[in-house]
Each structure stands twice: as C-alpha cells, then as structure tokens.
C-alpha cells in the first residue's frame, strides 16, 4: 500500500496556484481558499483530485499526506506551516491550532465566518472552528453562520470564502454588533488561548475577571466551563442561539468576580437546591457534579471551588461545608458532629447545650433528622454566678413580648457572654441587653410625648412580624436608632421619633421583600420544620430565596394559608373534643382536609380544614372571626 501511495503522489501534479498557509489559518479554510484560487467550484473536487474518496474528503481533518503533493510539498512541510492533522488523543477529538479539542466543542463542518476578518486578512482562522466562536472579539460583530439566500448553515464545501454552496454571496447587510464587554473579554481570552497569545490583562481587570485563574486555564477547561454554563440555561426557547447564551452566561458569571458568580448561584441554582441534603455539595449537587466532578482539570478550577464555598458560608448559609472543601471557621454553618468535635464535647452534650441555650447558635433544621448549626459572632463565654432565666422571665425583665424575645434569639441578635451548664439565659447577659436598650436613659420625670412620638412598647404592639420587631430592637441596642426620652424605668417606656421608627421599619420591610422567616411561620402555625417543608412541597406555602437571608416564605402565601385554613387541633379545642372526632365529622360532612404526617411524632397527623367550614362544625361566626384575627 505504501508503494501505491508513493506512486499515486508521484502521479499527481501540483496545482497551478499553490498558496502557503497563513499563521492561524484553519485547515478547511486553507483548502477552501486554495480551491477558489484554482477555479474549483468546491473543495470536494480538489480533494478528489488528491486521491481521496468522499468519506476522506468530508472528514474534519483530510489527510495531509494526500494533500501535500498538490502543493509540491511533504506532509511534514504542511505540519511545520501550522496546518492541523488528526489528533494524537484517542476518542472524539479534533486538532485545532495544535490543541486537541473535544469534538463536542467544535463546529468543524459548519463553521461561521467574520466577513470583516476575511476582507482584512484574506483567510479564515481556526478560531471559527470552535463551537463558541459566536462573535469576533476584534471586530465586535456576531459571526455569520448561515446563508441569507438559502437559509442553510455554511458548509466548507462551497464556492469560495465569501460564497455559499448555493452560489449566493455570503453577506451581512446589517452586522449585529456585540457590545457586552464581558462577552468580548471572554471571547478574546478564548482566541488568545487558541492562538497561544498572551491574554489582555487590562481588559480582564476592567471587567473584573479573575486574572490569575484565567491565565492558568487550559483552552479545553475554558470550553468545558462555557458548555456547562450553557447546560443550565433551561428556560431558553428551542430556536434561540444556545451557544451565544452559554457564552453570555459564562461571561457574566466570571465578571466582577466572585460577586456575579455568587449572584448566578443565587438566581439559577439556589431556587432548586435540595434541602433534604445537609451539605453544600449535596444541596447544589447538579452544579457540583457538572463543574467539579466531570471536569478533569481539577486544580484549574480551584478558584471556582473556593468561590463556591465562600457562597455557601457567607451568602447561602443553609448547608454545612465538608472539611475537605474548607476548614472550619467562625460563623460557618456545619453539622452537629462537626461542631461537637470543634468544641471538644460529645454530640449528645452539644445537643443539650443548644437546647438549654448554653451556647449561642443559629439552627437550621433541614428535615426531621438533619440540622445545621452556626456559631454566632460573639465574645468568649465566661462562667459566672447568677440565675438562669427562662424565656418568659427574660422577656419580662426586658419588657418585651415573649415571641419577640424568641425571634431576637433565633435570628442571632442575642449575645451570650456568661453561662453555666443547664441554663437558657444568664441574668447578667439579660441585664447587659437591658442597659443597651435603655441607652443610658435615667427615669426621673415622664417624658412629655406627642403625636410625633412612639414608645418601644407601642412598637412591640404594631401589627408587624416578630422578626421585624427583633431587627428593630437590635438596631436600638446598637444605638443605630436613638431614644429621645423615657416615660418609665423599663425599656417599654423608651420614647422615639415616630417618623424615624416608621422609616426604619419600612426599610426593613423592603429588605425582607414581603417574606417571612421559617421560624416565624413555624411559631405562628405551631408546626415543626419538616411539616413546613411538606406544606411547601404541596404548594400550600411558597418559598423564595433572599441573598443574605436564605430561604424564606412569601408573606402572601403565608397570609393566605393562615387566613383560609385552621388547624384541626384548634377546632378540637374550641369544641372541647379530640382531633379524631373532628376529623370524623369532617369526613361525614365531606369537608376537605389537608393532612401532613409529622416526622417528629411518628403516627401523628397535622391536619387543617378551610375556615369557612367552621359553621358546619358548630363553631359560630363570632368565634370564627376571632380565630381569623
């Protein structure tokens, strides 16, 4: 066969015009340019003349050994000139500019073109063989990928560089300009890596790209990243430009690093987080598996892994982070066993310490068996003499409602400096908080209040959530809101400017975006976390994600459920009977029942019925109105 090939090569006469490859020119583009200059209607006839059959001629990389005689050269001469050959790697790879690129990231058979590049340089470079070469970073225009006359994708087997196989000129009557600087920067990085050119660091800095990380990325990893960002563009229509959207998503996530990446995680992945898992990796499994498990170049993506962990610790705060991902730090959400090891106690001891409020933590119950805890930012604990106070007594000393005190603690505003085993609130800590709320005010003569004043006690009676009241109290304790006087010796008598209080509460309401915390919903409905998740799963409550606050329940869905439904245990209490009897009556009267199995009490069902059904059960209208209020 070797002798036959040599005889065949000797029989083929070189072409009349034998151009040399230009630096960066693609192999199919060079063949097309050569065919056009020698008068061939299509490169197919030129390749047939070189001794190739149809399969060889249509391959992404025609044989250089058979091409070389057309130019009076050897295959080694063409390789030395920069033309690509078959990839040395096994599997589906295509060699472009010396890089072995997975064929799924290429568009070798239907590559686009930049007409301005052809006019300026006279050839088509290898950049346009990449699937994500959706625009020219030099001329800032979208690439032309189809013929305006026949509406078919451009093929390499056409009449010329700017002619379609149908014979029409490839034109771009109204070039689509690309103005997104992040997209242009990402495409410029892709081009530079393909051509082995230095990256434009000034351009990357201007867009906020992670410069050092981008320098270390291989072109294969960069293409794989863009592809994976594109996978999660699930809402795109079938006829949209998926490749451009993928580049756009990747460019946006890489700009203003890592803030836009954190926004991307919040907007795209957080709403679909698997809250049944306790770990960050498990909750964001689809993202983690796609980016960190399936991409071989693990070290190249360490910058993204670090930003992912930072998102989990500082923004998401709904999951534990495995020590392999990040060392344990203060303020980080973690599992119970992990925190127990950190404090040097047994998990059972830790659970008792948390139950009795010996340590100040925030708890997130993901389900009935999995909990996350986070140590609050606070001073070191000290043992000291003093009484331990229950929730009710602590609230009385501070002159605030019990539910507000509970919210103040659950949201991490309460600071515990002193503790002894088996207590909830140390009286010294409560006294410190009382003094902070009083802001040094001494009661001597009652302050003369007017219409433009409001007392702390009046704020506590406003029809707003306990969470909002707790947030406002925290601002008072930090003197972000100043008192103007007092009408009593207790915090409830503190006097404030009514307009200032109203404005601050409005700002809080806007920040919460008409949402309610999980703790607030649990307290109001008297349910546990697993029941709350079940109500969300069945569409009875609607969850949403707020940056910095995590998952919450929309106020509209909560109010609608609370106003329209009533727990069967409440009905049983009103009728002085049991829930079982109430359920039997409801079934007999065909009153719809919502039943949720309680995970904390095996065999127990949490049930609700519509409030409008109360009359059928013998509960009068006056009682119904009282319950609804």
C-alpha positions in Angstrom: 0.0 0.0 0.0 2.9 2.3 0.8 4.3 1.8 -2.7 0.9 2.5 -4.2 0.6 5.8 -2.3 4.1 6.9 -3.4 3.2 6.1 -7.0 -0.1 8.0 -6.6 1.7 11.0 -5.1 4.2 11.0 -8.0 1.3 10.8 -10.5 -0.5 13.9 -9.0 0.8 17.2 -10.5 0.9 20.2 -8.2 -1.8 22.8 -8.6 -1.3 25.9 -10.8 -1.5 28.2 -7.7 -0.1 26.8 -4.5 -0.6 29.3 -1.7 1.1 29.0 1.6 -0.9 28.7 4.9 -1.1 31.9 6.8 -0.4 31.9 10.6 -3.5 30.8 12.4 -5.4 29.7 9.3 -7.7 26.8 9.7 -7.1 23.7 7.6 -10.5 23.5 5.9 -10.3 27.3 5.3 -6.9 26.9 3.6 -8.3 24.1 1.4 -11.3 26.3 0.5 -9.1 29.2 -0.3 -6.8 27.0 -2.4 -9.8 25.5 -4.3 -11.2 29.0 -5.0 -7.9 30.4 -6.3 -7.5 27.4 -8.7 -11.0 27.7 -10.1 -12.7 24.7 -8.4 -16.4 25.0 -7.8 -16.0 23.2 -4.5 -13.1 21.8 -2.4 -14.6 18.4 -2.9 -13.3 18.2 -6.5 -9.9 19.3 -5.3 -9.8 16.6 -2.7 -10.9 14.0 -5.2 -8.1 15.1 -7.4 -5.8 14.5 -4.4 -6.9 10.8 -4.4 -9.5 11.0 -1.5 -12.8 9.2 -1.5 -16.0 11.0 -0.3 -15.5 10.0 3.3 -11.9 11.2 3.5 -12.9 14.4 1.7 -15.7 15.2 4.2 -13.7 14.4 7.3 -12.9 17.2 9.7 -9.2 16.6 9.0 -8.4 15.4 5.5 -5.1 13.5 5.2 -2.1 15.9 4.9 -0.2 13.0 3.2 -2.6 13.2 0.3 -2.8 17.0 0.3 0.9 17.6 0.3 1.6 16.6 -3.4 -1.0 19.3 -4.6 1.5 21.9 -3.3 4.7 20.1 -4.2 5.5 19.6 -0.5 5.6 16.8 2.0 3.1 16.3 4.9 5.8 17.3 7.3 6.2 20.6 5.4 2.4 21.3 5.9 2.6 20.4 9.5 5.5 22.7 10.0 3.5 25.5 8.3 0.9 25.2 11.1 -1.8 23.1 9.5 -3.7 20.6 11.7 -3.7 16.9 11.4 -5.5 14.1 13.2 -5.5 14.5 17.0 -3.0 12.3 18.8 -5.5 11.6 21.6 -7.8 8.7 21.3 -11.6 9.3 21.2 -13.6 12.1 19.6 -11.1 14.9 19.5 -10.2 17.4 16.7 -6.9 19.2 16.4 -7.3 22.9 16.1 -4.2 25.1 16.1 -2.3 22.2 17.7 -4.8 21.8 20.5 -6.7 18.5 20.9 -10.3 19.8 21.3 -13.2 17.5 22.1 -15.3 17.4 19.0 -18.4 18.4 21.0 -16.8 21.9 21.5 -16.1 22.3 17.7 -18.2 23.2 14.7 -15.7 22.0 12.1 -18.3 21.1 9.4 -20.5 24.2 9.7 -18.1 26.9 11.0 -19.1 30.6 10.9 -17.1 33.4 9.5 -16.3 37.0 10.2 -16.6 38.8 6.9 -14.5 41.7 8.2 -11.7 39.3 9.1 -11.8 37.8 5.6 -11.7 41.2 4.0 -8.9 42.3 6.2 -6.7 39.2 6.2 -7.9 37.2 3.2 -8.4 33.9 5.1 -10.5 32.2 7.8 -8.6 31.4 11.0 -9.0 28.4 13.3 -10.9 30.4 15.9 -14.1 29.9 13.9 -13.9 26.2 14.1 -14.8 26.5 17.8 -18.4 26.0 18.7 -18.4 29.0 21.0 -16.8 31.4 18.5 -20.1 33.2 18.3 -18.6 36.6 17.7 -15.3 38.2 16.5 -13.6 39.8 19.5 -11.5 42.0 17.2 -14.4 43.5 15.1 -17.1 43.1 17.8 -19.7 41.5 15.4 -21.6 38.3 15.5 -20.2 35.6 13.2 -22.2 34.7 10.1 -23.2 31.1 10.3 -25.9 30.8 7.6 -26.7 31.9 4.1 -29.3 34.7 3.7 -30.3 33.2 0.4 -30.8 29.5 1.0 -31.1 29.8 4.8 -28.8 26.8 5.3 -25.7 26.6 7.6 -22.5 27.4 5.9 -20.5 24.4 4.7 -16.8 24.3 4.0 -17.7 22.7 0.6 -18.7 25.9 -1.1 -17.5 28.0 -4.0 -15.4 30.5 -2.0 -14.5 32.2 1.3 -17.5 34.5 0.9 -19.7 32.4 -1.3 -22.3 29.8 -0.2 -22.6 26.4 -1.8 -25.9 27.6 -3.4 -23.8 30.2 -5.3 -25.0 33.3 -3.4 -22.7 35.7 -1.8 -22.4 35.5 1.9 -23.5 38.9 3.1 -24.3 40.6 6.3 -26.4 43.5 5.4 -26.9 44.7 9.0 -24.0 43.3 11.1 -25.1 42.5 14.6 -22.8 44.4 16.9 -21.7 42.8 20.3 -21.4 45.5 23.0 -21.3 43.4 26.1 -17.7 43.9 27.4 -17.7 40.7 29.4 -18.7 38.6 26.3 -16.0 40.3 24.2 -13.4 39.7 27.0 -14.2 36.0 27.3 -14.1 35.6 23.5 -10.7 37.4 23.4 -9.4 35.0 26.1 -10.6 32.1 24.1 -9.0 33.4 20.9 -5.7 34.1 22.7 -5.5 30.7 24.3 -6.2 29.0 20.9 -3.5 31.0 19.2 -1.1 30.8 22.2 -1.0 34.5 22.6 -0.7 36.5 25.9 -4.0 37.4 27.5 -5.1 41.1 27.7 -4.8 41.6 31.5 -6.0 45.2 31.3 -9.2 44.1 29.6 -9.8 41.3 32.2 -9.2 43.7 35.1 -11.6 46.2 33.6 -14.4 43.6 33.6 -13.4 42.1 36.9 -12.3 38.7 35.6 -10.1 36.6 38.0 -6.9 37.3 36.1 -4.6 34.7 37.7 -7.2 32.0 37.4 -7.9 32.8 33.7 -4.1 32.7 32.9 -3.9 29.1 34.3 -7.0 27.7 32.5 -6.3 25.5 29.5 -8.5 26.1 26.5 -10.1 22.7 27.0 -11.2 23.6 30.5 -12.4 27.0 29.4 -14.6 25.5 26.7 -15.9 22.9 29.1 -16.9 25.7 31.6 -18.8 27.6 28.9 -20.5 24.4 27.9 -21.6 23.7 31.5 -22.9 27.2 32.0 -25.0 26.6 28.9 -26.4 23.4 30.2 -28.2 25.3 33.0 -29.9 27.8 30.6 -33.0 25.7 30.9 -35.5 28.5 30.1 -34.2 29.3 26.7 -36.5 28.7 23.7 -35.7 26.0 21.2 -34.9 28.4 18.4 -32.6 30.6 20.4 -28.8 30.8 19.9 -27.8 28.3 22.6 -24.1 28.9 22.0 -24.3 32.6 22.4 -26.4 32.3 25.6 -23.8 29.9 27.0 -21.0 32.4 26.3 -23.1 35.2 27.8 -23.9 33.2 30.9 -20.2 32.3 31.5 -19.0 35.8 30.8 -21.5 37.3 33.2 -20.6 34.8 36.0 -16.8 35.5 35.5 -17.1 39.3 35.6 -16.9 41.2 38.9 -15.5 38.0 40.4 -16.8 36.5 42.6 -19.9 38.7 43.2 -21.6 37.9 39.8 -20.8 34.2 40.3 -22.5 34.3 43.7 -25.5 36.1 42.0 -25.5 33.3 39.4 -25.7 30.6 42.1 -28.4 32.5 43.9 -30.5 33.1 40.8 -30.0 29.8 38.9 -29.2 27.1 41.4 -30.5 28.2 44.8 -34.2 28.0 43.9 -33.7 24.3 43.0 -31.5 23.4 46.0 -32.1 20.0 47.5 -32.9 20.9 51.1 -33.1 17.3 52.1 -29.3 17.2 52.0 -27.4 18.8 54.7 -24.1 19.5 52.9 -23.4 22.3 50.4 -22.3 19.8 47.8 -25.5 17.7 48.2 -27.8 20.7 48.1 -26.1 22.0 44.9 -25.4 18.6 43.5 -26.2 19.2 39.9 -23.9 22.2 39.8 -21.1 20.5 41.8 -21.2 17.3 39.8 -21.1 19.2 36.5 -18.3 21.6 37.3 -16.1 19.9 39.8 -16.5 16.2 39.2 -16.8 15.9 35.4 -14.0 18.3 34.5 -10.7 16.5 34.7 -8.6 19.7 35.2 -9.5 19.9 38.9 -6.7 22.2 40.0 -7.5 24.7 37.3 -11.0 25.2 38.8 -9.8 25.7 42.4 -10.7 29.4 42.1 -14.3 28.5 41.3 -14.4 25.9 44.1 -13.2 28.5 46.6 -15.9 31.0 45.4 -18.5 28.2 45.7 -17.5 27.5 49.3 -17.5 31.3 50.0 -21.0 31.5 48.7 -22.2 28.7 50.9 -20.6 30.2 54.0 -21.3 33.9 53.6 -24.4 34.0 51.4 -26.4 30.8 51.3 -25.9 29.8 55.0 -28.3 26.8 54.6 -25.7 24.0 54.4 -22.7 22.6 56.1 -19.4 22.6 54.3 -17.3 19.5 54.3 -13.8 19.9 55.8 -12.3 18.8 52.5 -13.8 21.8 50.8 -13.0 24.3 53.6 -11.6 24.3 57.1 -14.0 25.1 59.9 -14.2 28.8 60.7 -16.3 31.0 63.0 -19.7 31.8 61.6 -19.7 28.8 59.3 -22.7 26.5 59.1 -21.8 22.9 60.0 -23.2 19.6 61.1 -23.8 18.8 64.7 -20.9 16.2 64.9 -18.5 18.7 63.3 -19.3 21.4 65.9 -19.2 18.9 68.7 -15.6 18.0 67.7 -14.7 21.6 67.4 -15.9 22.3 71.0 -14.5 19.1 72.3 -17.8 17.6 73.6 -19.9 14.7 72.7 -22.8 15.3 70.2 -25.3 14.4 72.9 -23.8 17.1 75.2 -23.8 19.6 72.4 -27.5 19.0 71.7 -28.3 19.6 75.4 -26.1 22.8 75.4 -28.0 24.1 72.4 -31.4 23.1 73.8 -30.6 24.9 77.1 -29.1 27.9 75.2 -25.7 27.3 76.8 -24.1 28.4 73.6 -25.4 31.0 71.1 -26.0 29.3 67.8 -28.4 29.6 64.8 -30.1 26.4 64.0 -31.4 25.4 60.5 -33.4 22.1 60.6 -33.2 20.8 57.0 -35.5 17.9 57.9 -36.5 15.8 60.9 -33.1 14.3 61.3 -30.6 16.8 59.9 -29.7 20.0 61.5 -27.1 22.7 60.7 -25.7 25.0 63.4 -23.7 28.2 63.1 -21.7 29.8 65.9 -22.7 33.4 66.3 -20.0 36.1 66.2 -19.7 36.8 69.9 -17.3 37.3 72.9 -15.8 34.2 74.6 -18.1 32.7 77.2 -17.3 33.1 80.9 -18.6 31.2 83.8 -20.2 33.5 86.4 -22.5 33.4 89.4 -26.1 34.3 88.6 -29.5 32.9 88.0 -30.6 31.2 84.8 -33.7 32.7 83.3 -36.4 31.1 81.2 -37.6 32.7 78.0 -40.7 34.2 79.7 -38.8 35.7 82.6 -36.1 37.1 80.3 -38.8 38.8 78.2 -40.4 40.2 81.3 -37.1 41.7 82.5 -36.6 43.4 79.1 -40.3 44.5 78.9 -40.8 42.9 75.5 -43.2 40.2 74.3 -42.1 36.6 74.6 -42.4 35.9 70.8 -40.2 38.9 70.1 -37.6 37.7 72.6 -37.7 34.3 70.9 -37.2 35.9 67.5 -34.4 38.1 68.9 -32.6 35.0 69.9 -33.3 32.7 67.0 -32.1 35.3 64.5 -28.8 35.6 66.3 -29.1 39.1 67.8 -28.9 37.9 71.4 -25.3 37.9 72.7 -24.4 35.5 75.5 -21.2 36.2 77.3 -21.8 34.4 80.6 -23.1 30.9 81.0 -23.3 28.0 83.4 -24.4 24.5 82.4 -28.1 23.8 82.1 -29.5 27.4 81.7 -31.2 29.3 79.0 -30.5 33.0 79.6 -27.9 34.2 82.1 -29.3 37.1 84.1 -26.1 39.1 83.5 -26.5 38.8 79.8 -30.1 39.9 80.1 -29.1 42.9 82.2 -26.4 43.9 79.7 -29.1 43.9 76.9 -31.5 45.9 79.1 -28.8 48.5 79.6 -28.1 48.7 75.9 -31.7 49.2 75.1 -32.0 52.0 77.7 -29.1 53.8 76.1 -28.1 55.4 79.4 -31.6 56.9 80.0 -32.4 57.5 83.7 -36.1 57.7 84.6 -36.9 60.8 86.7 -39.8 62.6 85.2 -42.0 61.1 82.5 -41.2 62.5 79.0 -44.0 64.5 77.5 -44.9 62.6 74.4 -46.9 63.9 71.4 -48.3 62.7 68.1 -44.8 62.6 66.6 -43.5 60.2 69.3 -43.8 56.5 69.8 -42.7 54.3 72.7 -40.9 50.9 72.5 -44.0 49.3 74.0 -46.1 50.7 71.2 -43.7 49.4 68.6 -44.0 46.0 70.1 -47.8 46.1 69.7 -47.6 47.1 66.0 -49.1 44.6 63.5 -45.8 43.5 62.1 -43.8 40.3 62.4 -41.8 39.4 65.4 -38.8 39.2 63.1 -39.2 42.9 62.1 -39.5 43.8 65.8 -36.4 41.9 66.7 -34.4 43.5 63.9 -35.6 47.0 65.1 -34.7 46.1 68.7 -31.2 45.0 67.6 -30.8 48.5 65.9 -31.9 50.1 69.2 -29.4 48.1 71.2 -26.6 49.2 68.8 -27.7 52.8 69.0 -28.5 52.9 65.3 -31.8 54.3 66.5 -31.6 56.8 69.3 -34.2 57.3 72.0 -35.3 60.9 72.8 -36.6 60.1 76.3 -38.5 57.6 78.5 -41.8 57.5 80.3 -40.9 54.7 82.7 -37.8 52.9 84.1 -38.4 49.9 81.8 -37.4 49.6 78.1 -41.0 49.5 77.1 -41.2 53.2 78.1 -38.4 54.4 75.8 -39.6 57.2 73.5 -38.6 57.5 69.9 -39.3 59.8 66.9 -42.3 58.2 65.3 -41.3 59.2 61.7 -37.8 57.7 62.2 -39.3 54.5 63.5 -41.7 54.3 60.6 -39.0 54.9 58.1 -36.7 52.2 59.6 -39.5 49.6 59.7 -40.3 50.4 56.1 -36.7 49.8 55.2 -36.8 46.5 57.0 -40.0 45.6 55.2 -38.4 46.4 51.8 -35.3 44.4 52.7 -37.4 41.4 53.6 -39.3 41.8 50.3 -42.7 40.7 51.8 -41.3 37.4 53.1 -41.5 35.7 56.5 -38.8 33.6 58.1 -39.1 29.9 58.6 -39.0 30.4 62.4 -41.9 32.9 62.2 -44.1 30.6 60.2 -43.3 27.7 62.5 -44.2 29.8 65.5 -47.4 31.2 64.1 -48.7 27.8 62.7 -47.2 25.8 65.7 -45.5 23.3 63.4 -42.0 21.9 63.1 -39.6 22.4 60.2 -40.4 19.1 58.4 -44.2 20.0 58.4 -43.3 23.4 56.9 -41.3 21.8 54.1 -44.2 19.5 53.4 -46.6 22.5 53.1 -44.1 24.0 50.6 -43.8 20.8 48.7 -47.6 20.6 48.3 -47.8 24.2 47.1 -49.6 25.5 50.2 -46.7 27.8 51.1 -44.4 29.4 48.6 -40.6 29.6 49.3 -38.2 32.1 47.9 -34.5 32.9 48.4 -33.2 36.3 49.6 -29.5 37.0 49.4 -28.0 37.2 52.9 -31.2 35.9 54.5 -31.5 32.5 52.8 -34.8 30.6 52.1 -38.0 32.3 53.3 -41.7 32.0 52.9 -43.6 34.6 50.9 -45.9 36.8 53.0 -48.8 36.4 50.6 -48.7 32.6 50.6 -48.4 32.6 54.4 -51.2 35.1 55.0 -53.5 33.2 52.5 -52.9 29.9 54.2 -53.2 31.3 57.7 -56.4 33.3 56.8 -58.1 30.5 54.9 -57.2 27.4 56.9 -57.4 26.4 60.6 -55.7 23.5 62.3 -58.0 20.7 63.4 -56.4 20.7 66.8 -57.6 24.3 67.3 -61.1 23.2 66.2 -61.0 20.3 68.7 -60.0 22.7 71.4 -62.9 25.1 70.6 -65.4 22.2 70.6 -63.8 20.6 73.7 -63.2 17.3 72.0 -60.4 15.4 70.2 -58.9 15.9 66.8 -60.0 12.4 65.9 -63.7 13.3 66.5 -63.3 16.5 64.4 -61.7 14.5 61.5 -64.6 12.0 61.6 -67.1 14.9 61.5 -65.3 16.4 58.5 -65.3 13.2 56.6 -69.0 12.8 57.2 -69.7 16.3 56.0 -67.3 16.0 53.1 -65.2 18.9 54.4 -61.8 18.9 52.6 -58.9 18.0 54.9 -55.2 18.7 54.5 -53.1 16.0 56.3 -49.4 16.1 56.8 -47.6 13.3 58.6 -45.4 14.6 61.5 -41.9 13.3 61.4 -41.2 14.4 65.0 -44.2 12.4 66.3 -44.5 9.1 64.5 -48.1 8.2 63.6 -49.4 11.7 64.3 -51.0 13.7 61.5 -51.1 17.5 61.3 -54.5 18.5 59.8 -56.1 21.7 58.5 -59.6 22.4 57.2 -61.0 25.6 55.5 -62.1 28.3 57.9 -65.4 28.7 56.0 -66.3 25.2 57.2 -66.3 26.1 60.9 -70.1 26.9 60.9 -70.8 23.3 59.7 -68.9 22.0 62.7 -70.9 24.1 65.2 -68.4 26.9 65.7 -70.2 30.3 65.5 -69.3 33.2 63.3 -68.1 35.3 66.2 -65.5 32.6 67.2 -64.5 32.2 63.6 -63.8 35.9 63.3 -61.9 35.8 66.5 -59.8 33.0 65.2 -59.1 34.7 61.8 -58.0 37.8 63.6 
